[in-house]
């Protein structure tokens, strides 16, 4: 096997492992609900009302 074929074999193996990793992450996140807000977003939306009531 020459150097160019080895390079493409390593590149292909890296790409396939990256695709498998993305698939696993996609499958892992498939059971989460999209409509739920993140806790930090809830805190940001509640922050202006606290400032208004304090003033």
Steps between C-alpha positions, in 0.01 A plus 500: 500500500648830402487817709205654314281193551593489868410867535156444345443189710571697820287789376210266421522325836501834679197621305304180562573513874388866503174404327440220750563742788251751354243221459541392863461858623190541279347177634582602859327836459194356323318431828519860621203728454551809286239712677677512836693818576848489640530607867723792406238625250235489773727700728561758227128540433427539874779750559336816352182451707708479820673826408168672432352390831812610690491851351 
